[in-house]
Amino acid sequence: METKATHGFKIDAGTDRFNEKVSFLGGTYQCKVSAEDSREGFCVYDTSKMEKGGPPFHFHYTQDEWFYILEGEFVFKIGDDVFNAKPGDAVFAPRQVPHTFARVGEAPGRMVLMYQPAGTMEAFYLEANQLPNGTLRDYERLYRIHGMEIVGPPLKFE
């Protein structure tokens, strides 16, 4: 996928940079800016969460992660801090600090995710898409391959 940007571009609403459909842990992930576009500097995803919940408590060894809420409500746990986030809110998770999030409430959720530096997050999502019924061991291996560690379960809400 040789796409180094040499000029600006536009990605239409509801589409992915590479016309790929990626699903993972109850959400869809559409790449809007790829690592190749930014010369590995960052990547951006438009993420829709239709199911409640979210990823396991994990951290990235070398990446910061930034979230911007577009729709719905989310709860974030970053280290020992817990934040409620609604449309217009932004949340930052620094590298090497465990974090997770969960969609809460009845409305579907949507947010923009940015990873800096990009690392291999695009490959991570493409490979995760191939594990719709993966085991915890499968996910631990996948996270580790892509520079992350799972350190706890997802957030639970009754």
Summary of the structure (lengths in Angstrom):
residues: 158
radius of gyration: 14.9
end to end distance: 42.6
largest distance: 49.0
contacts: 469
relative contact order: 0.22
helix: 11%
strand: 41%
